[in-house]
Amino acid sequence: KKIFKDFRRSYIVVSSDISVAFNGSAYDVSLFFGWSVLDRGSVTPLITQLDIDDILRLLEFVLSNSYFIYNDVIYKQIHGCAMGSPVSAIVANLCMEVIEEQAIQSAITPPKTWKRFVDDSFAIINKNAVTSFHNTLNSIDPHIKFTIEHEKDGQIAFLDTLVSRHNNSISFNVFRKPTHTDRYLDFSSHHDLKHKISTATTLINRSLNLPTTEDSKYKELKHISETLASNGYPKPLISKVDPSETYNGHATLPYIKGVTEPLSRTLRKHNIKVHNKPLRTLQREFPSVKHRPPTEEQTNVIYKIPCKDCPWNYIGETGRSLKTRKSEHVRNLKQNKDGSNIAKHAWDCDHVIDFDNSKVIDKGKFRNRLTLESCFSVLFTFIKTELLSRGHLRTSYINVNSAKK
């Protein structure tokens, strides 16, 4: 945040946004901009030993092979970057970085100030150069088009900030849309108290740091106090909020009333900030509209294969599909392969393994799967000591889980 002095009358404040992006071949555009950044050569050797050409070939492969499933039909995406892909945001930011650099360097009258967050930009520029700079931005690449918004009555919004121009300087304040209702997490709602305190802390912290004048800070603090009160927050709680408080560490715990509170108090004694999350969320309550692959096709899973003749269960984990892993178990059983616990149980006990009733019991990343595999192995009676070490669990957990059963 900066307060600009000597703000000349010939300058105005504008903001820009992207109206059209990547309507053409996304990976061709992205590869060009990716090469432009990587070719500078100053940062790449510190990150990887791969050549720039190898990096670009990998990037081209990722961007040109995006697939999705809709109504059990597989489609290939030919326009745009894949939504939700880890590389999409990185590529988009690289493109914006190159475009803004080229536009600023090639502009006859570049902006005095240029700030950007993702695809929203803020600029202070000579009023006579706005049109030419806008044309320069839109000339860098035909697939990416920008819109320009001018200040109105000496004010313009950028993200949650209201920028105001007064004579030869500008100031900042909190911006709220006309549709804003001042409704926040109600104090009477069934949420952890820390969530409510966090709501008050965030709003008060913003009112102390964003406005640039003492008068605007006072007005914003007064507005926040009245707003919190209308949402049921007690005045003593509002007055005790201290946004400057620091902690030795942070911990995130599911909120279970009567259990989480004493655990949080113990951690607080060690100056550890506890963040609680609700067990029930709207995302869990409403069914997902995304396509869910059949159980056999799911990957990164912890699975259970029961025995038909006894309560014995095999617990395993795999990063591949359950179908692929199960076929390996079937092959190992037929060959009575050494090291196969399924084959050992079936042959030693003369039992039949119930592969048809295999089920996925959880999902997760590799390290999480190892821990979950160990826990479920104990819970479902089949204890493998080597699994405990793989999941970084001590053998004492056997007794804990046995008592839990």
Stockholm file with secondary structure:
# STOCKHOLM 1.0

chainA/1-405         KKIFKDFRRSYIVVSSDISVAFNGSAYDVSLFFGWSVLDRGSVTPLITQLDIDDILRLLEFVLSNSYFIYNDVIYKQIHGCAMGSPVSAIVANLCMEVIEEQAIQSAITPPKTWKRFVDDSFAIINKNAVTSFHNTLNSIDPHIKFTIEHEKDGQIAFLDTLVSRHNNSISFNVFRKPTHTDRYLDFSSHHDLKHKISTATTLINRSLNLPTTEDSKYKELKHISETLASNGYPKPLISKVDPSETYNGHATLPYIKGVTEPLSRTLRKHNIKVHNKPLRTLQREFPSVKHRPPTEEQTNVIYKIPCKDCPWNYIGETGRSLKTRKSEHVRNLKQNKDGSNIAKHAWDCDHVIDFDNSKVIDKGKFRNRLTLESCFSVLFTFIKTELLSRGHLRTSYINVNSAKK
#=GR chainA/1-405 SS CCCCCSCCTTEEEEEEEEEECCCSCHHHHHHHHHHHHHTTCSSHHHHCSSCHHHHHHHHHHHHTCEEEEETTEEEEECSSCCTTCHHHHHHHHHHHHHHHHHHHHHCSSCCSEEEEETTEEEEEEEGGGHHHHHHHHHHSCTTCEEEEEECBTTEEEETTEEEEEETTEEEEEECCCTTCCCCCCCTTSSSCHHHHHHHHHHHHHHHHHSCCSHHHHHHHHHHHHHHHHHTTCCHHHHHHCCTTCCCSEEEEEECCTTTHHHHHHHHHTTTEEEEEECSCCHHHHSCCCSCCCCGGGCCSEEEEEEBSSSSCEEEEEESSCHHHHHHHHHHHHHHTCTTCHHHHHHHHHTCCBCGGGCEEEEECCHHHHHHHHHHHHHHTSCCCHHHHHHTTCCTHHHHHHHHHC
#=GC SS_cons         CCCCCSCCTTEEEEEEEEEECCCSCHHHHHHHHHHHHHTTCSSHHHHCSSCHHHHHHHHHHHHTCEEEEETTEEEEECSSCCTTCHHHHHHHHHHHHHHHHHHHHHCSSCCSEEEEETTEEEEEEEGGGHHHHHHHHHHSCTTCEEEEEECBTTEEEETTEEEEEETTEEEEEECCCTTCCCCCCCTTSSSCHHHHHHHHHHHHHHHHHSCCSHHHHHHHHHHHHHHHHHTTCCHHHHHHCCTTCCCSEEEEEECCTTTHHHHHHHHHTTTEEEEEECSCCHHHHSCCCSCCCCGGGCCSEEEEEEBSSSSCEEEEEESSCHHHHHHHHHHHHHHTCTTCHHHHHHHHHTCCBCGGGCEEEEECCHHHHHHHHHHHHHHTSCCCHHHHHHTTCCTHHHHHHHHHC
//
